[in-house]
Amino acid sequence: MEARIAGCNAFHLRLIRANIGTISAFSTKIFGRTYGAAGITDARAEQEGFCTMTGEFTTTDHHPGSLPGTQKLHIKLLFSKCSGVILGAQISGGDSVCEMINILSLAIQKGITATELNTYQVATHPLVSASPITYPINIAAMNAIAANCTHLNEGLEI
């Protein structure tokens, strides 16, 4: 990031740019399983004094899950309980993990909320992504919101 900003300055490229710091995004593949993380963890959020809400979800990385090469995918999203802004994300699963963590890295940089992640539109394909009905980022965000808002449904009878 810093090198890109320096390059723009050196070549007088007049773009709007800012260095907001690093958010510690990474991905790796170990023994056929991909892992990715961005932002802060639960432990770090607690150390920093954040009141948080968490959304988790497990699904498959292809749809239907019976396709060859399909792996179980698990996602955990961490949000500020007060504002709903995403603070961190961890994902493990198939190759799609890397691109999902990149999306979540941008979400952290831009201060995206759980509500926005719950409703963002996705382009999916059976051979390369989870089902649009169970897209991990959307559902983990929805689970965080649902867990945080259970008090709104107290006494509700349907």
Order of alpha helices (4+ residues) and beta strands (2+ residues): alpha-beta-beta-alpha-beta-beta-beta-alpha-alpha-alpha
